[in-house]
Amino acid sequence: FLAEYTQTAKGVAIVNGTAAIQVALRLVGVKSGDEVITQALTFVATANSITYNGAKPVFVDVNKDTMGMSPAALKSFLDEYGDKRDGGIYNRKTGRRISAVLPMHTYGFMCRISEILTICNDWGIPCVEDAAEALGSQSRGKSAGSFGSLGTFSFNGNKIITAGGGGVIVSNDMDLGLKAKY
C-alpha cells in the first residue's frame, strides 16, 4: 500500500522506523567505521540507526524554515572535508569513508530534498530519507520518501498514522526494495 501511495516501485514492512533506517543505510553500503551525514535537529532514532551499523553520525545544520537539513551546510561540509578517492568519498579530517547522507523531513515539513540530492549526486553519495514524520507530505508533486535511494517511515504512536509501532522502507530501485525484504 505505501509503495502505491508514495508512487515508488517497492515497499517493505519492517519492525519499526528505527530498524527501517538501519536496514536502509546498510542497503546503500554503510559499513562499520563509515560516516553518515545527518542533520543536527532530529530525533535520536536517526543517529541511533547510524550507530547501530557501527558508523559515526556527522551533524550538519538545518534550515530555519524547514527544520530539515540545510543544503548549504551539506555542501559546505563536503567542500571543506570531502575527498574524492578510489572507493568513495572520504572525510579528509577523520580518514573515514562518507557512505550516505540521511536528511529528515521534520514535523511534516519537507527539507530541500531536490537540492540535497543534487549535492549527493555530484559527490556520488547515496541519500536515504528519514520520512518518519512526513507521511503525506510532498515536494514538487512527489511524496516524502520517494526521492532518495530509499525512504523510511514509522508508525510509532507519535506519527501521522500509527499502529503503535512498525515501519516501512520504500524505493524506486526494485533491486534495493527486494533486498530490503530479505
C-alpha positions in Angstrom: 0.0 0.0 0.0 2.7 2.6 1.0 4.6 2.0 -2.3 1.5 2.8 -4.2 0.7 5.8 -2.1 4.3 7.2 -2.4 4.5 6.2 -6.1 7.5 4.1 -5.5 8.4 0.7 -7.0 8.6 -1.3 -3.8 7.5 -1.1 -0.2 8.6 -3.4 2.6 7.2 -3.6 6.1 9.7 -3.7 8.9 9.6 -3.9 12.7 9.9 -0.2 13.3 11.1 3.1 11.9 14.5 2.9 13.6 15.1 -0.5 12.1 13.9 0.8 8.7 16.6 3.4 8.7 19.2 1.0 9.9 18.4 -1.5 7.2 18.2 1.2 4.5 21.6 2.5 5.4 23.1 -1.0 5.3 21.4 -1.5 1.8 23.1 1.6 0.4 26.5 0.4 1.6 27.0 1.9 5.1 29.6 -0.2 7.0 31.2 -0.2 10.4 33.7 2.7 10.7 32.0 4.8 8.0 30.4 8.2 8.5 26.9 9.2 7.6 26.0 12.9 7.3 22.7 13.8 9.0 21.1 16.8 10.5 21.6 18.3 13.9 17.9 18.7 14.6 16.5 15.2 14.7 15.0 12.5 16.9 17.6 10.2 18.5 16.4 7.3 16.3 18.1 8.9 13.3 21.5 8.9 14.9 20.9 5.6 16.6 20.3 3.9 13.3 23.7 5.1 12.1 25.5 3.9 15.2 23.6 0.5 15.1 25.5 -0.1 11.9 28.8 0.8 13.6 29.0 4.0 11.7 29.5 7.6 13.0 26.9 10.3 12.6 28.2 13.6 11.4 25.8 16.5 12.0 25.2 19.5 9.8 22.9 22.4 10.3 19.3 22.8 9.4 17.3 25.5 7.6 15.2 27.6 9.9 12.1 27.5 7.7 12.0 23.7 7.0 13.9 22.5 10.2 15.4 20.0 7.7 19.0 19.5 6.5 20.4 22.7 5.0 21.8 22.0 1.5 24.2 24.9 2.0 25.5 23.3 5.2 25.9 19.9 3.5 27.7 21.5 0.5 30.0 23.5 2.8 30.9 20.4 4.9 31.6 18.3 1.7 33.6 21.2 0.1 35.7 21.5 3.3 36.1 17.9 4.4 35.2 15.7 1.4 37.9 14.0 -0.5 37.1 12.0 -3.7 39.2 8.9 -3.9 39.1 5.5 -5.4 36.5 3.6 -3.4 34.4 6.6 -2.5 34.3 9.9 -0.6 36.4 10.3 2.5 36.5 12.8 5.3 40.0 14.3 4.9 40.0 15.2 8.7 39.0 11.8 10.1 40.0 9.5 7.2 36.6 7.7 7.4 34.5 7.0 4.3 31.4 9.1 4.0 28.9 6.4 2.9 25.5 8.1 3.0 23.5 11.3 3.6 20.4 11.0 5.9 18.1 14.0 5.9 14.9 14.0 7.9 11.7 15.7 7.0 10.8 17.4 10.3 7.2 17.6 11.6 5.9 17.1 8.0 8.0 19.9 6.5 9.9 18.7 3.5 13.6 19.6 3.6 15.1 20.9 0.4 15.4 17.4 -0.8 16.0 18.2 -4.5 18.9 20.4 -3.6 20.3 17.8 -1.3 20.0 15.1 -4.0 21.9 17.3 -6.4 24.7 17.6 -4.0 24.7 13.9 -3.2 24.7 13.0 -6.9 27.6 15.5 -7.6 29.6 13.7 -4.8 28.4 10.2 -5.6 26.9 9.6 -2.1 23.6 7.8 -1.7 20.7 9.6 0.1 18.3 7.8 2.5 15.3 9.8 3.5 14.0 9.7 7.1 10.4 10.4 6.3 9.0 9.1 9.6 7.2 12.4 10.3 6.3 13.2 6.8 3.8 10.7 5.5 1.5 12.6 3.2 4.0 15.5 2.6 5.0 16.3 -0.9 7.6 18.4 -2.8 7.2 19.2 -6.5 4.4 16.7 -6.7 6.5 13.8 -5.3 5.9 12.1 -1.9 8.3 12.3 1.0 10.4 9.1 0.9 10.4 8.8 -2.9 13.4 11.0 -3.7 16.4 9.2 -2.3 17.8 5.7 -2.9 15.5 4.6 -0.1 12.8 6.3 2.1 11.8 5.2 5.5 8.6 5.6 7.5 7.5 4.9 11.1 4.1 4.1 12.6 5.1 4.7 16.2 2.4 6.2 18.5 3.5 9.8 17.8 3.5 9.6 14.0 1.0 10.8 11.3 -0.6 7.3 11.0 0.1 5.0 13.9 -0.2 1.3 14.5 1.6 1.5 17.9 4.8 0.5 16.1 6.1 -0.7 12.8 7.9 0.9 9.8 8.3 0.7 6.1 11.1 1.1 3.6 10.2 2.3 0.1 12.3 2.6 -3.0 12.2 3.2 -6.7 15.0 0.8 -7.1 13.4 -2.6 -7.3 16.6 -4.5 -6.5 17.1 -2.5 -3.3 13.5 -3.0 -2.4 13.8 -6.8 -2.8 17.0 -6.8 -0.8 15.1 -4.9 2.0 12.5 -7.7 2.1 15.2 -10.3 2.8 
